[in-house]
Amino acid sequence: AFEHDGRDCLASLSGDGLVVLDRADGRELAFFEWVKNPQIYPATPVVIGDRIFISAGYDRGCAMLRFTGDALEPIWESRVMRTKMSGSILWQDHLIGFDESILKCIDLDGKMKWRVRGLGTGSMTIAGGRLVILDGKGQVIVAEANPEEYVELSKQSVFDDGTAWSSPVLSGGRIYCRSSKGQ
């Protein structure tokens, strides 16, 4: 959800592309054809002022779009971020997300700032200036939300079996996670 030209809007990336809808009546305000494959799991768009960042996995990549009147125009497209299970997080004019199985931080021009291998396909959330990451091996990692470098603060294995693709949730000082085995 976001506001554009005084309207309350919704942005959604589907199997065909990015659609922007008027929240009041559901009318389509803008469409950008991009994905063209409903099985590549497009992530939730990230709205940044008059720009929208979109991303999808399976080698599709990402794009930064800008509103030009009522149309969406690409500012840039790249394969630097190909999110699968969870979308990117906006933090201090940077986007942090899983590029397939590599955790990355990019700036708003699509330039990579840092990357971390070995986490598998994961998901994350952000709270209090910290990333709460659930990696593909069932480990919870807490790291600084730092656009300049990756700084891991703690790591704990929480699952022995199954895959862990759901985003962790922080509530009341506790981190809640789940695996495909229902753990």
Z-matrix of the N, CA and C atoms (Angstrom, degrees):
N
C 1 1.454
C 2 1.529 1 109.17
N 3 1.331 2 116.58 1 140.06
C 4 1.465 3 121.63 2 178.81
C 5 1.523 4 108.99 3 -161.98
N 6 1.318 5 116.04 4 172.11
C 7 1.458 6 121.37 5 177.69
C 8 1.524 7 109.21 6 -112.57
N 9 1.340 8 116.19 7 136.68
C 10 1.466 9 122.12 8 176.53
C 11 1.526 10 108.56 9 -141.63
N 12 1.307 11 117.18 10 126.58
C 13 1.470 12 122.87 11 179.85
C 14 1.535 13 112.21 12 50.72
N 15 1.328 14 116.58 13 41.64
C 16 1.455 15 121.31 14 177.87
C 17 1.518 16 115.17 15 77.44
N 18 1.336 17 117.48 16 5.07
C 19 1.463 18 121.14 17 179.36
C 20 1.519 19 110.08 18 -107.38
N 21 1.335 20 116.22 19 143.65
C 22 1.455 21 120.98 20 169.82
C 23 1.523 22 107.40 21 -81.63
N 24 1.337 23 115.50 22 123.90
C 25 1.465 24 120.82 23 -173.41
C 26 1.524 25 111.26 24 -125.30
N 27 1.321 26 115.16 25 164.41
C 28 1.457 27 124.16 26 171.47
C 29 1.517 28 108.00 27 -126.82
N 30 1.333 29 116.98 28 138.51
C 31 1.459 30 122.17 29 175.26
C 32 1.520 31 108.10 30 -115.75
N 33 1.333 32 116.67 31 132.84
C 34 1.458 33 120.86 32 179.69
C 35 1.527 34 109.02 33 -142.53
N 36 1.321 35 115.18 34 132.08
C 37 1.462 36 121.27 35 176.86
C 38 1.516 37 107.42 36 -101.84
N 39 1.331 38 116.02 37 120.06
C 40 1.463 39 121.22 38 -177.35
C 41 1.517 40 109.44 39 -116.92
N 42 1.310 41 116.18 40 -167.40
C 43 1.455 42 121.82 41 179.72
C 44 1.512 43 114.27 42 -65.65
N 45 1.326 44 118.37 43 -14.13
C 46 1.459 45 121.76 44 -179.44
C 47 1.525 46 113.12 45 -105.29
N 48 1.320 47 117.13 46 -34.16
C 49 1.459 48 120.09 47 -176.88
C 50 1.515 49 111.05 48 163.59
N 51 1.318 50 114.75 49 -167.50
C 52 1.457 51 121.40 50 -179.34
C 53 1.521 52 109.27 51 -90.52
N 54 1.336 53 116.16 52 128.28
C 55 1.448 54 120.89 53 175.57
C 56 1.524 55 108.25 54 -118.91
N 57 1.332 56 116.28 55 136.83
C 58 1.450 57 122.65 56 174.98
C 59 1.520 58 106.89 57 -113.37
N 60 1.337 59 115.63 58 124.42
C 61 1.460 60 121.72 59 -176.16
C 62 1.524 61 110.82 60 -115.60
N 63 1.323 62 116.02 61 150.38
C 64 1.455 63 122.80 62 171.89
C 65 1.528 64 106.68 63 -79.02
N 66 1.328 65 117.41 64 122.55
C 67 1.471 66 120.67 65 -177.98
C 68 1.520 67 112.15 66 -65.79
N 69 1.309 68 118.96 67 -27.89
C 70 1.468 69 121.69 68 -176.39
C 71 1.520 70 112.09 69 -68.32
N 72 1.333 71 117.31 70 -42.95
C 73 1.459 72 119.18 71 -174.78
C 74 1.537 73 114.45 72 -129.14
N 75 1.348 74 118.18 73 0.36
C 76 1.460 75 121.09 74 178.21
C 77 1.518 76 114.55 75 78.04
N 78 1.335 77 116.34 76 4.42
C 79 1.465 78 120.12 77 -178.62
C 80 1.526 79 110.52 78 -68.03
N 81 1.327 80 116.11 79 140.60
C 82 1.464 81 121.19 80 177.14
C 83 1.526 82 109.65 81 -72.83
N 84 1.321 83 116.49 82 123.67
C 85 1.463 84 121.91 83 179.26
C 86 1.524 85 112.05 84 -97.66
N 87 1.320 86 116.92 85 -33.05
C 88 1.465 87 120.94 86 -179.35
C 89 1.526 88 108.64 87 -158.13
N 90 1.336 89 115.24 88 152.00
C 91 1.463 90 121.48 89 177.54
C 92 1.520 91 108.28 90 -142.89
N 93 1.339 92 115.72 91 137.26
C 94 1.460 93 121.46 92 175.73
C 95 1.522 94 107.87 93 -127.84
N 96 1.354 95 116.76 94 108.64
C 97 1.455 96 121.03 95 179.10
C 98 1.522 97 108.68 96 -68.42
N 99 1.340 98 115.70 97 128.56
C 100 1.456 99 116.82 98 -175.22
C 101 1.516 100 114.18 99 -150.50
N 102 1.322 101 118.13 100 -49.63
C 103 1.454 102 120.07 101 -170.83
C 104 1.521 103 111.99 102 -76.01
N 105 1.297 104 118.33 103 -55.16
C 106 1.467 105 125.60 104 178.46
C 107 1.521 106 114.34 105 63.10
N 108 1.328 107 117.91 106 17.22
C 109 1.457 108 121.04 107 177.49
C 110 1.520 109 107.80 108 -154.46
N 111 1.324 110 118.60 109 109.95
C 112 1.464 111 120.35 110 -175.41
C 113 1.524 112 114.23 111 -69.97
N 114 1.327 113 119.18 112 -5.34
C 115 1.454 114 120.43 113 -176.66
C 116 1.527 115 113.40 114 -105.92
N 117 1.333 116 118.13 115 19.01
C 118 1.463 117 118.31 116 178.76
C 119 1.519 118 112.14 117 -106.30
N 120 1.317 119 118.29 118 11.69
C 121 1.452 120 124.55 119 170.78
C 122 1.527 121 113.83 120 53.33
N 123 1.308 122 116.95 121 70.22
C 124 1.469 123 118.88 122 177.13
C 125 1.523 124 111.17 123 -67.46
N 126 1.330 125 115.37 124 143.16
C 127 1.464 126 121.94 125 -177.58
C 128 1.527 127 111.12 126 -87.34
N 129 1.315 128 115.77 127 167.55
C 130 1.458 129 121.66 128 176.07
C 131 1.525 130 109.27 129 -63.21
N 132 1.329 131 118.46 130 129.39
C 133 1.466 132 120.77 131 178.33
C 134 1.530 133 111.37 132 -63.18
N 135 1.325 134 115.88 133 152.12
C 136 1.458 135 121.90 134 176.99
C 137 1.526 136 107.34 135 -112.93
N 138 1.327 137 116.87 136 116.90
C 139 1.467 138 122.01 137 -179.55
C 140 1.523 139 108.50 138 -90.77
N 141 1.339 140 115.45 139 128.55
C 142 1.460 141 122.38 140 -178.05
C 143 1.528 142 106.84 141 -132.04
N 144 1.332 143 117.37 142 88.42
C 145 1.463 144 121.02 143 -176.43
C 146 1.512 145 110.63 144 65.68
N 147 1.347 146 117.49 145 -119.84
C 148 1.469 147 121.17 146 178.57
C 149 1.528 148 111.81 147 -95.31
N 150 1.336 149 116.80 148 12.24
C 151 1.469 150 121.79 149 179.04
C 152 1.525 151 110.00 150 -113.51
N 153 1.322 152 115.05 151 155.56
C 154 1.460 153 121.39 152 176.26
C 155 1.523 154 107.78 153 -134.74
N 156 1.343 155 115.91 154 126.28
C 157 1.460 156 122.47 155 176.73
C 158 1.520 157 108.21 156 -95.41
N 159 1.342 158 116.77 157 130.17
C 160 1.455 159 122.00 158 177.68
C 161 1.523 160 109.10 159 -125.18
N 162 1.329 161 115.44 160 152.06
C 163 1.458 162 120.11 161 -177.85
C 164 1.518 163 110.36 162 -156.34
N 165 1.339 164 116.06 163 149.54
C 166 1.458 165 122.10 164 175.80
C 167 1.519 166 108.98 165 -152.37
N 168 1.330 167 115.64 166 151.36
C 169 1.455 168 121.92 167 -176.59
C 170 1.515 169 113.75 168 -83.93
N 171 1.320 170 113.87 169 -161.72
C 172 1.453 171 123.48 170 -179.00
C 173 1.522 172 111.33 171 53.23
N 174 1.323 173 114.58 172 46.33
C 175 1.466 174 125.75 173 174.04
C 176 1.528 175 114.34 174 69.66
N 177 1.350 176 118.83 175 11.76
C 178 1.465 177 119.03 176 178.23
C 179 1.526 178 111.04 177 -72.24
N 180 1.326 179 117.60 178 -51.71
C 181 1.459 180 119.67 179 176.41
C 182 1.515 181 113.41 180 107.53
N 183 1.326 182 115.03 181 -152.09
C 184 1.457 183 120.33 182 -173.92
C 185 1.525 184 110.12 183 -143.03
N 186 1.323 185 114.74 184 167.80
C 187 1.468 186 120.68 185 177.27
C 188 1.518 187 109.05 186 -153.54
N 189 1.309 188 115.51 187 149.87
C 190 1.458 189 122.44 188 172.06
C 191 1.521 190 105.94 189 -110.69
N 192 1.327 191 115.57 190 122.71
C 193 1.464 192 121.95 191 -177.98
C 194 1.514 193 109.46 192 -111.52
N 195 1.328 194 116.24 193 157.45
C 196 1.457 195 121.99 194 176.72
C 197 1.528 196 108.53 195 -134.29
N 198 1.335 197 114.61 196 142.64
C 199 1.463 198 119.07 197 173.04
C 200 1.515 199 109.13 198 -72.62
N 201 1.313 200 116.29 199 128.55
C 202 1.453 201 123.74 200 171.50
C 203 1.522 202 105.33 201 -123.46
N 204 1.336 203 116.22 202 98.81
C 205 1.466 204 119.58 203 -170.58
C 206 1.513 205 107.63 204 66.82
N 207 1.331 206 116.55 205 -122.41
C 208 1.460 207 120.64 206 176.83
C 209 1.526 208 112.23 207 -104.19
N 210 1.320 209 117.90 208 11.32
C 211 1.462 210 121.95 209 -180.00
C 212 1.523 211 110.28 210 -106.12
N 213 1.317 212 115.56 211 157.08
C 214 1.460 213 122.36 212 174.77
C 215 1.525 214 108.13 213 -106.22
N 216 1.322 215 117.21 214 123.94
C 217 1.464 216 122.61 215 -179.33
C 218 1.522 217 109.00 216 -119.12
N 219 1.343 218 117.69 217 138.85
C 220 1.466 219 119.37 218 178.06
C 221 1.528 220 111.78 219 -72.18
N 222 1.336 221 116.22 220 134.25
C 223 1.457 222 122.13 221 171.19
C 224 1.523 223 108.11 222 -88.45
N 225 1.332 224 115.55 223 -43.77
C 226 1.458 225 121.95 224 174.98
C 227 1.528 226 109.54 225 -157.09
N 228 1.333 227 115.28 226 157.25
C 229 1.460 228 123.69 227 173.62
C 230 1.517 229 107.68 228 -132.79
N 231 1.333 230 116.76 229 148.72
C 232 1.456 231 120.83 230 -175.68
C 233 1.524 232 110.14 231 -161.58
N 234 1.313 233 116.16 232 169.48
C 235 1.462 234 121.78 233 171.55
C 236 1.526 235 110.49 234 -109.39
N 237 1.327 236 116.75 235 18.24
C 238 1.467 237 121.29 236 -177.55
C 239 1.528 238 111.96 237 -68.57
N 240 1.342 239 118.26 238 -24.87
C 241 1.466 240 121.72 239 179.60
C 242 1.525 241 107.92 240 -137.12
N 243 1.351 242 115.88 241 113.47
C 244 1.465 243 122.04 242 -179.62
C 245 1.522 244 107.46 243 -124.69
N 246 1.335 245 115.53 244 81.41
C 247 1.457 246 120.96 245 -174.68
C 248 1.525 247 111.77 246 -74.68
N 249 1.345 248 115.17 247 144.15
C 250 1.462 249 121.05 248 179.57
C 251 1.518 250 111.91 249 -116.02
N 252 1.319 251 116.70 250 -69.20
C 253 1.462 252 121.17 251 -170.67
C 254 1.524 253 113.16 252 -85.26
N 255 1.293 254 116.99 253 -33.85
C 256 1.464 255 119.25 254 179.32
C 257 1.519 256 108.46 255 -140.84
N 258 1.311 257 115.72 256 154.37
C 259 1.455 258 120.66 257 -178.42
C 260 1.519 259 112.36 258 -79.36
N 261 1.291 260 115.19 259 -179.80
C 262 1.459 261 121.86 260 178.41
C 263 1.522 262 110.25 261 -83.06
N 264 1.320 263 114.81 262 156.39
C 265 1.458 264 122.71 263 178.96
C 266 1.520 265 108.27 264 -110.80
N 267 1.325 266 116.85 265 131.56
C 268 1.463 267 121.71 266 176.13
C 269 1.527 268 108.52 267 -84.77
N 270 1.342 269 116.13 268 127.29
C 271 1.454 270 121.08 269 178.42
C 272 1.529 271 108.81 270 -148.15
N 273 1.313 272 117.54 271 117.79
C 274 1.462 273 124.39 272 176.57
C 275 1.538 274 111.83 273 48.03
N 276 1.343 275 116.27 274 56.29
C 277 1.463 276 123.53 275 178.90
C 278 1.522 277 113.38 276 58.49
N 279 1.332 278 116.67 277 31.92
C 280 1.455 279 123.47 278 175.22
C 281 1.522 280 108.47 279 -138.24
N 282 1.321 281 115.95 280 157.59
C 283 1.453 282 122.01 281 177.10
C 284 1.519 283 107.94 282 -116.71
N 285 1.336 284 116.30 283 129.03
C 286 1.459 285 122.12 284 179.07
C 287 1.520 286 106.93 285 -116.86
N 288 1.339 287 116.29 286 129.08
C 289 1.453 288 119.84 287 -178.88
C 290 1.510 289 111.73 288 -167.38
N 291 1.332 290 115.41 289 175.45
C 292 1.455 291 121.52 290 177.86
C 293 1.522 292 109.51 291 -92.47
N 294 1.323 293 115.65 292 113.39
C 295 1.460 294 122.61 293 171.59
C 296 1.524 295 106.16 294 -85.61
N 297 1.343 296 115.94 295 96.66
C 298 1.462 297 121.92 296 -170.13
C 299 1.529 298 108.05 297 54.76
N 300 1.330 299 120.28 298 -100.17
C 301 1.472 300 121.52 299 -179.18
C 302 1.528 301 112.44 300 -118.05
N 303 1.311 302 117.78 301 18.73
C 304 1.460 303 122.36 302 179.22
C 305 1.525 304 108.47 303 -117.61
N 306 1.330 305 117.04 304 122.47
C 307 1.455 306 120.69 305 176.15
C 308 1.522 307 107.93 306 -75.20
N 309 1.336 308 116.53 307 128.27
C 310 1.466 309 120.62 308 -176.07
C 311 1.521 310 111.24 309 -135.04
N 312 1.323 311 113.53 310 157.49
C 313 1.450 312 122.32 311 169.67
C 314 1.521 313 107.03 312 -124.35
N 315 1.330 314 116.71 313 127.55
C 316 1.465 315 120.96 314 177.66
C 317 1.522 316 108.60 315 -125.24
N 318 1.331 317 115.86 316 156.24
C 319 1.463 318 118.60 317 174.26
C 320 1.523 319 108.85 318 -86.81
N 321 1.311 320 117.48 319 178.04
C 322 1.469 321 120.70 320 -174.98
C 323 1.518 322 113.41 321 -74.74
N 324 1.340 323 117.09 322 -3.79
C 325 1.469 324 121.83 323 172.27
C 326 1.521 325 111.48 324 -96.73
N 327 1.342 326 117.24 325 1.72
C 328 1.457 327 121.49 326 178.29
C 329 1.518 328 114.55 327 86.58
N 330 1.309 329 117.69 328 12.70
C 331 1.473 330 121.77 329 179.18
C 332 1.529 331 109.03 330 -89.57
N 333 1.347 332 115.82 331 131.35
C 334 1.446 333 120.25 332 -179.13
C 335 1.526 334 110.83 333 -73.38
N 336 1.344 335 115.06 334 133.96
C 337 1.464 336 121.53 335 177.73
C 338 1.532 337 110.81 336 -99.38
N 339 1.341 338 117.65 337 -41.59
C 340 1.455 339 121.91 338 175.92
C 341 1.527 340 109.29 339 -158.60
N 342 1.360 341 114.78 340 165.68
C 343 1.462 342 120.45 341 177.19
C 344 1.528 343 108.87 342 -150.64
N 345 1.341 344 115.02 343 152.45
C 346 1.454 345 122.34 344 179.04
C 347 1.529 346 107.64 345 -133.09
N 348 1.308 347 115.80 346 122.73
C 349 1.467 348 121.73 347 177.22
C 350 1.523 349 110.15 348 -95.19
N 351 1.333 350 116.50 349 165.28
C 352 1.453 351 121.70 350 171.84
C 353 1.514 352 116.10 351 91.86
N 354 1.322 353 118.23 352 4.80
C 355 1.461 354 120.41 353 -179.74
C 356 1.525 355 112.78 354 -95.42
N 357 1.308 356 117.56 355 -11.84
C 358 1.456 357 120.53 356 -175.76
C 359 1.520 358 110.07 357 73.03
N 360 1.324 359 115.93 358 -171.03
C 361 1.459 360 120.44 359 177.46
C 362 1.514 361 107.84 360 -77.83
N 363 1.320 362 116.17 361 116.63
C 364 1.454 363 119.80 362 -175.12
C 365 1.511 364 113.15 363 -127.55
N 366 1.321 365 113.31 364 -173.33
C 367 1.461 366 121.11 365 177.25
C 368 1.519 367 107.39 366 -144.43
N 369 1.332 368 116.03 367 166.51
C 370 1.462 369 118.45 368 -177.97
C 371 1.509 370 111.22 369 -159.76
N 372 1.309 371 112.80 370 169.98
C 373 1.449 372 122.91 371 171.77
C 374 1.528 373 106.31 372 -140.86
N 375 1.312 374 116.88 373 173.59
C 376 1.460 375 120.92 374 179.54
C 377 1.520 376 108.86 375 -131.82
N 378 1.329 377 115.10 376 140.31
C 379 1.472 378 120.44 377 178.40
C 380 1.521 379 108.29 378 -156.88
N 381 1.310 380 116.34 379 132.97
C 382 1.453 381 120.91 380 175.36
C 383 1.516 382 114.36 381 57.63
N 384 1.326 383 117.36 382 34.36
C 385 1.460 384 120.48 383 179.89
C 386 1.520 385 113.97 384 75.03
N 387 1.328 386 116.21 385 17.49
C 388 1.461 387 120.54 386 179.26
C 389 1.528 388 109.72 387 -128.75
N 390 1.319 389 114.87 388 143.91
C 391 1.456 390 121.59 389 172.39
C 392 1.516 391 107.94 390 -87.13
N 393 1.323 392 116.35 391 134.59
C 394 1.455 393 122.18 392 172.31
C 395 1.524 394 104.59 393 -112.87
N 396 1.334 395 115.23 394 109.58
C 397 1.456 396 122.39 395 -171.10
C 398 1.525 397 109.53 396 -110.96
N 399 1.322 398 117.16 397 135.69
C 400 1.456 399 122.82 398 169.66
C 401 1.512 400 105.60 399 -112.70
N 402 1.338 401 116.83 400 108.75
C 403 1.461 402 118.88 401 -175.71
C 404 1.527 403 110.76 402 -84.14
N 405 1.315 404 116.22 403 172.58
C 406 1.451 405 122.33 404 -176.49
C 407 1.515 406 114.59 405 -66.67
N 408 1.327 407 118.03 406 -11.60
C 409 1.461 408 122.41 407 179.89
C 410 1.525 409 112.73 408 -98.69
N 411 1.329 410 117.22 409 2.89
C 412 1.450 411 120.55 410 179.15
C 413 1.514 412 114.21 411 85.65
N 414 1.313 413 116.69 412 26.39
C 415 1.453 414 121.17 413 176.67
C 416 1.526 415 109.81 414 -105.05
N 417 1.328 416 116.51 415 139.87
C 418 1.452 417 121.42 416 172.16
C 419 1.526 418 106.43 417 -97.07
N 420 1.306 419 115.49 418 128.27
C 421 1.461 420 122.09 419 -179.43
C 422 1.518 421 107.68 420 -122.60
N 423 1.307 422 116.76 421 133.75
C 424 1.455 423 121.88 422 172.30
C 425 1.521 424 106.39 423 -110.35
N 426 1.334 425 116.24 424 126.94
C 427 1.461 426 122.02 425 -178.60
C 428 1.522 427 109.11 426 -136.38
N 429 1.310 428 115.73 427 157.58
C 430 1.462 429 119.75 428 175.07
C 431 1.524 430 109.15 429 -64.84
N 432 1.318 431 116.91 430 140.74
C 433 1.465 432 121.13 431 171.14
C 434 1.524 433 105.31 432 -85.19
N 435 1.310 434 115.81 433 82.95
C 436 1.452 435 123.24 434 -171.51
C 437 1.526 436 109.16 435 -122.16
N 438 1.321 437 119.42 436 116.03
C 439 1.459 438 120.29 437 -178.70
C 440 1.533 439 113.65 438 -71.65
N 441 1.311 440 118.10 439 -13.12
C 442 1.474 441 120.36 440 -176.40
C 443 1.522 442 113.41 441 -92.35
N 444 1.341 443 117.70 442 -31.45
C 445 1.460 444 120.09 443 -179.57
C 446 1.523 445 109.69 444 -159.70
N 447 1.330 446 115.18 445 157.20
C 448 1.458 447 121.27 446 176.57
C 449 1.523 448 108.24 447 -87.31
N 450 1.321 449 116.44 448 121.84
C 451 1.462 450 122.13 449 179.12
C 452 1.531 451 107.71 450 -126.20
N 453 1.330 452 115.51 451 105.27
C 454 1.456 453 121.41 452 179.61
C 455 1.523 454 109.10 453 -80.92
N 456 1.333 455 116.67 454 131.22
C 457 1.459 456 121.64 455 -178.84
C 458 1.521 457 112.73 456 -101.81
N 459 1.334 458 117.30 457 -35.57
C 460 1.456 459 120.59 458 177.95
C 461 1.520 460 110.14 459 -160.30
N 462 1.345 461 114.57 460 160.10
C 463 1.469 462 120.76 461 179.52
C 464 1.525 463 107.72 462 -149.02
N 465 1.344 464 115.80 463 135.07
C 466 1.457 465 120.91 464 179.70
C 467 1.524 466 109.12 465 -144.36
N 468 1.316 467 117.08 466 129.44
C 469 1.458 468 121.32 467 174.91
C 470 1.523 469 108.30 468 -75.66
N 471 1.345 470 117.13 469 129.64
C 472 1.463 471 120.83 470 -178.95
C 473 1.521 472 112.96 471 -119.81
N 474 1.341 473 118.60 472 -14.75
C 475 1.463 474 122.61 473 178.88
C 476 1.515 475 109.72 474 -131.07
N 477 1.340 476 115.59 475 140.67
C 478 1.458 477 120.66 476 175.97
C 479 1.518 478 111.79 477 -100.12
N 480 1.337 479 116.74 478 -19.31
C 481 1.454 480 120.53 479 -171.50
C 482 1.522 481 109.67 480 -143.24
N 483 1.311 482 116.20 481 152.07
C 484 1.460 483 121.13 482 176.58
C 485 1.521 484 112.13 483 88.37
N 486 1.314 485 114.54 484 174.64
C 487 1.456 486 120.22 485 177.32
C 488 1.520 487 108.84 486 -102.48
N 489 1.321 488 114.97 487 153.99
C 490 1.463 489 120.53 488 -176.89
C 491 1.521 490 108.68 489 -125.38
N 492 1.336 491 116.40 490 96.05
C 493 1.459 492 120.53 491 -176.91
C 494 1.522 493 112.59 492 -112.98
N 495 1.304 494 118.63 493 -15.17
C 496 1.463 495 120.67 494 -179.63
C 497 1.521 496 110.08 495 -72.74
N 498 1.303 497 116.60 496 144.93
C 499 1.469 498 120.20 497 178.79
C 500 1.524 499 109.92 498 -69.50
N 501 1.327 500 117.13 499 138.74
C 502 1.462 501 119.44 500 174.76
C 503 1.523 502 110.10 501 -67.78
N 504 1.321 503 115.84 502 152.93
C 505 1.459 504 122.18 503 -179.67
C 506 1.523 505 107.80 504 -123.97
N 507 1.315 506 116.69 505 134.35
C 508 1.456 507 122.55 506 176.90
C 509 1.526 508 108.21 507 -106.91
N 510 1.338 509 115.87 508 125.27
C 511 1.463 510 120.15 509 179.40
C 512 1.521 511 108.97 510 -150.47
N 513 1.317 512 116.34 511 127.90
C 514 1.455 513 120.69 512 177.47
C 515 1.514 514 113.36 513 59.26
N 516 1.319 515 117.25 514 32.44
C 517 1.453 516 121.34 515 179.68
C 518 1.514 517 114.75 516 80.12
N 519 1.328 518 117.62 517 5.96
C 520 1.463 519 121.57 518 178.65
C 521 1.526 520 109.97 519 -115.27
N 522 1.318 521 115.09 520 148.66
C 523 1.468 522 121.51 521 176.56
C 524 1.526 523 107.30 522 -103.87
N 525 1.331 524 116.00 523 124.20
C 526 1.454 525 121.83 524 178.41
C 527 1.521 526 108.94 525 -107.68
N 528 1.345 527 115.72 526 130.64
C 529 1.478 528 122.58 527 -179.57
C 530 1.518 529 108.27 528 -136.07
N 531 1.322 530 114.94 529 159.82
C 532 1.459 531 118.88 530 173.71
C 533 1.514 532 109.44 531 -146.45
N 534 1.329 533 115.17 532 154.50
C 535 1.466 534 122.29 533 179.59
C 536 1.526 535 109.13 534 -115.04
N 537 1.319 536 115.34 535 175.09
C 538 1.462 537 120.32 536 178.54
C 539 1.537 538 111.58 537 -67.69
N 540 1.330 539 117.35 538 -16.09
C 541 1.466 540 122.11 539 178.78
C 542 1.521 541 111.99 540 -90.76
N 543 1.347 542 117.31 541 3.77
C 544 1.441 543 121.75 542 177.70
C 545 1.522 544 113.96 543 80.79
N 546 1.295 545 116.20 544 11.97
C 547 1.474 546 120.44 545 179.57
C 548 1.497 547 110.97 546 -73.37
